[in-house]
Amino acid sequence: MNDKLLLLGDQAIALGAIDAGITGVYAYPGTPSTEITEYIQERVASGGRTIHCRWCTNEKTAMEAALGVSYVGRRALVCMKHVGMNVAADAFVNSAMTGVGGGLVVVAADDPSMHSSQNEQDSRFYGKFAFVPIFEPSSQQEAYQMTVEAFDLSERVGLPVLMRITTRMAHSRAIVAPGVSRGENALSMPRNPADWVLLPVNARRRYRELLDLQPRLEQMSEETSVYTGGPDHSMGIIACGIGYNYVMENLPGEPIYPVLKIDRYPLPVERLRAMAAECGSLLVVEDGQPFVEEQLRGILPSACRVEGRLSGRLPRVGELNPDNVRLALGLAPAECGDVSELVAPRPPALCNGCGHRDVYNAMNEVLKDFPASKVFSDIGCYTLGALPPLRAIDSCVDMGASITMAKGASDAGLFPALAVIGDSTFTHSGITGLLDAVNSRSPITVVISDNLTTAMTGGQDSAGTGRLEAICQGVGVEPEHIRVVVPLPKNMEQIRTTLREEIAYRGVSVIIPRRECIQTLKRKHK
Ligand SMILES: Cc1ncc(C[n+]2csc(CCOP(=O)(O)OP(=O)(O)O)c2C)c(N)n1
């Protein structure tokens, strides 16, 4: 019997993947998913089994590398935050069309309440859209076990499995009892190599096969869903993923209402219909968007009363928690009060001594002479430059959008158009936009604020470190318009002059302010 461990949900998934015999984890950092890969990296570094665990350049490269592992019969884990699914979507959706060889599990960590994200999108829609099985654990122990099971299922049905978690599952700890660990699969080649060539002739056949598989997946959900009968049938509760935890915390012991725990999709339609037939109404407790609640409208007779986030019984936005679930269950509010009144909010800010600050101070000075200027920015620590007192940037949409938006605005006649992007975001998805700008000779000034790390998510390696000038030159930026400066208060005059010169140049210029992130520097000194 293995020792029990106190693990984050992320770590439980990581351990499950290690014990399932993965050959590699492929990921780009993003809260709340980052700790999955970091745990595997730590285990490998401390002498565990060899597992490929280097950070990828973005979520799409991660998904595709994992698909390559699966093609040759071995197991791979892919991890990302929910918005990473948008980047990986092309590969993800088509991986359901090719099918998989070795087990392939994709973890998408959703962030309801947008603690560190631009939106609240719910990754379950991606799983449904791609017609793949979705797992949604309700506890850390389940996260461990379901990961192992997801790899087995993936190989059994020949499809990737999407594991969907939300912030609380990822970042809260509980005891996990690990099971047995297995080794890697042997190398093996695809049974039907044509499946992997998505020419229309093969794709049409594969799509039919994918659709034909759906009743089998639905049947599996019927067999595994856990239904607990309760004496009071005035209401039935459908509790998904971590929502089940919140329900059980409020209804300890034997729940008085019937409870159906949903931890995998497609939905167990027959089970749901049977439950609706014996309950006065149904309450859907699901974190994220009303994914189940919406589907129930098509599954159940229209007379059936379904309540949840759409009906207003639970809040439409933000995370679920034991308190708002408690109210939806018709119970009196918990006595501990509203924590938001007890904990003083601390808005995020750039660290003192951060190089991004010096970049923005110089930029703000220079742009006083250009009242029509706009600074398109991106996602990273430097996004905090939008806040007072700096107020230095005008946009933050999705990773890589700074350069392309500056190009578009310049095409439309804006001058000067500037872009500010971090080093990791630049390699993630800024390079192709820079190529577009070079190809159309757009008069834009791109600032790649290089702190030599992916700071926002905790200081992971940045894919282009040491190669940014070469990348820009390779993309076609003229060498004399690739300028490197050191963002320190003592260099202000030089930075301002460089900015003025490159704004005056009517072509693509890149300025790279380079100074190591003070947080990673501090950690190195320690
Ligand atoms: C598609 C997507 N993937 C991941 C993230 C999470 N994320 C936000 S910023 C960032 C990288 C920031 O690194 P960098 O551009 O170097 O800027 P820094 O934070 O170091 O200033 C990451 C990984 C995200 N928001 N969107």
The ligand as a Tripos MOL2 file, in Angstrom:
@<TRIPOS>MOLECULE
LIG
   26    27     1     0     0
SMALL
NO_CHARGES

@<TRIPOS>ATOM
      1 C1         -3.7710   31.1690  -24.3370 C.3       1 LIG1
      2 C2         -3.1940   31.4990  -23.0010 C.ar      1 LIG1
      3 N1         -2.2790   30.6640  -22.4730 N.ar      1 LIG1
      4 C3         -1.7480   30.9370  -21.2580 C.ar      1 LIG1
      5 C4         -2.1180   32.0500  -20.5630 C.ar      1 LIG1
      6 C5         -1.5410   32.3110  -19.1890 C.3       1 LIG1
      7 N2         -0.5240   33.3840  -19.2810 N.ar      1 LIG1
      8 C6         -0.8610   34.6440  -19.1010 C.ar      1 LIG1
      9 S1          0.4170   35.6560  -19.4070 S.2       1 LIG1
     10 C7          1.4490   34.4200  -19.7490 C.ar      1 LIG1
     11 C8          2.8740   34.5960  -20.1510 C.3       1 LIG1
     12 C9          3.5070   35.7980  -19.6860 C.3       1 LIG1
     13 O1          4.8730   35.7490  -19.9790 O.3       1 LIG1
     14 P1          5.5840   36.9340  -20.7130 P.3       1 LIG1
     15 O2          4.9050   37.2630  -21.9760 O.co2     1 LIG1
     16 O3          7.0250   36.6120  -20.8270 O.co2     1 LIG1
     17 O4          5.3530   38.1740  -19.7370 O.3       1 LIG1
     18 P2          5.7830   38.3440  -18.1820 P.3       1 LIG1
     19 O5          4.6580   37.8640  -17.3610 O.co2     1 LIG1
     20 O6          7.0490   37.5840  -17.9880 O.co2     1 LIG1
     21 O7          5.9690   39.8120  -18.0180 O.co2     1 LIG1
     22 C10         0.7810   33.2290  -19.6080 C.ar      1 LIG1
     23 C11         1.4260   31.9590  -19.7710 C.3       1 LIG1
     24 C12        -3.0980   32.8750  -21.1510 C.ar      1 LIG1
     25 N3         -3.5760   33.9600  -20.5300 N.pl3     1 LIG1
     26 N4         -3.5950   32.5840  -22.3650 N.ar      1 LIG1
@<TRIPOS>BOND
     1     1     2 1
     2     2     3 ar
     3     2    26 ar
     4     3     4 ar
     5     4     5 ar
     6     5     6 1
     7     5    24 ar
     8     6     7 1
     9     7     8 ar
    10     7    22 ar
    11     8     9 ar
    12     9    10 ar
    13    10    11 1
    14    10    22 ar
    15    11    12 1
    16    12    13 1
    17    13    14 1
    18    14    15 2
    19    14    16 1
    20    14    17 1
    21    17    18 1
    22    18    19 2
    23    18    20 1
    24    18    21 1
    25    22    23 1
    26    24    25 1
    27    24    26 ar
@<TRIPOS>SUBSTRUCTURE
     1 LIG1         1 GROUP 0 **** ****
